Every structure is written in C-alpha cells, then in structure tokens.
Amino acid sequence: MYLDYVGLRVTNLARAIRFVTKGLGLEEVRRGRMGHGGVWVLYMDRVSRQYLELNWYPRRSRYATPFVPGEGLDHLGFRVNDLKSAGRRLIAAGARKVDEIRYRGKVVLEFYEGPDGLWVELILTPSS
C-alpha cells in the first residue's frame, strides 16, 4: 500500500483550479466526472512528483456535506494490490466500509471512513 494522492473537497471548482495552477504552480494531469455528478481534477507538482486531487460535489450528491472553511480534506488515496486484504486491515484498525465502485463487474475502488471522519480510498493497482 502506498499513498498516491490527497483529495481536497472544494466548493467552487473554477476558483480552486485557478489557485492550484496559478498560485501553487501545479500541473493538471487528468480529470473526470463521477457517477453522482461530481468532478475530480488531478494535479502534479513537477518538482516533488506529488499529486493533489480537487473534488467538487453537486448539492444532490450524497458526498456533498456541509462545508466548513479550512476543513476541505476529502480523502487520502492509496494504491493497493489486494483490496480485500487492505480493507480488512482498515476495518481491524477501526474503519468502516462506506462504498465501492465497480468497473466491468469487478470492484476497483473502495472507500472507508476512519476515526474522526477521515476517508480513505483504496485503488486497485492492476497486476502486471
């Protein structure tokens, strides 16, 4: 298991993109739309090679919760080779499984909520 990126929840995607690109100098890597209508945009720092993901959720999304300025940490994304084993490890440490996403019938992402509401996304790394 390794930390792949940190996801930040934002209320105004255009404003956040401007800040991350022009203010922090991060470079957009890719973006996409979530099944519930949200949008994610992944950035990389050219020097450190670290990733940051912006997440915007529409009001109707079940992930759109009341926002408190300064508390925008949305989730930590970890790449794993074995979702079941990593999930059991999180549950044993006090987390609860919240959601999973399937692609072509196979679970490829799992979301867990840990202490103090910290969410962890497990991303299945394809076998070589």
Secondary structure in CASP SS format (residue, H / E / C, confidence):
PFRMAT SS
TARGET T0000
AUTHOR 0000-0000-0000
METHOD secondary structure of the structure
MODEL  1
M C 1.00
Y E 1.00
L E 1.00
D E 1.00
Y E 1.00
V E 1.00
G E 1.00
L E 1.00
R E 1.00
V E 1.00
T C 1.00
N C 1.00
L H 1.00
A H 1.00
R H 1.00
A H 1.00
I H 1.00
R H 1.00
F H 1.00
V H 1.00
T H 1.00
K H 1.00
G H 1.00
L C 1.00
G C 1.00
L C 1.00
E E 1.00
E E 1.00
V E 1.00
R E 1.00
R E 1.00
G E 1.00
R E 1.00
M C 1.00
G C 1.00
H C 1.00
G C 1.00
G C 1.00
V E 1.00
W E 1.00
V E 1.00
L E 1.00
Y E 1.00
M E 1.00
D C 1.00
R C 1.00
V C 1.00
S C 1.00
R C 1.00
Q C 1.00
Y E 1.00
L E 1.00
E E 1.00
L E 1.00
N E 1.00
W E 1.00
Y C 1.00
P C 1.00
R C 1.00
R C 1.00
S C 1.00
R C 1.00
Y C 1.00
A C 1.00
T C 1.00
P C 1.00
F C 1.00
V C 1.00
P C 1.00
G C 1.00
E C 1.00
G C 1.00
L E 1.00
D E 1.00
H E 1.00
L E 1.00
G E 1.00
F E 1.00
R E 1.00
V E 1.00
N C 1.00
D C 1.00
L H 1.00
K H 1.00
S H 1.00
A H 1.00
G H 1.00
R H 1.00
R H 1.00
L H 1.00
I H 1.00
A H 1.00
A C 1.00
G C 1.00
A C 1.00
R E 1.00
K E 1.00
V E 1.00
D E 1.00
E E 1.00
I E 1.00
R E 1.00
Y E 1.00
R C 1.00
G C 1.00
K E 1.00
V E 1.00
V E 1.00
L E 1.00
E E 1.00
F E 1.00
Y E 1.00
E E 1.00
G C 1.00
P H 1.00
D H 1.00
G H 1.00
L C 1.00
W E 1.00
V E 1.00
E E 1.00
L E 1.00
I E 1.00
L E 1.00
T C 1.00
P C 1.00
S C 1.00
S C 1.00
END
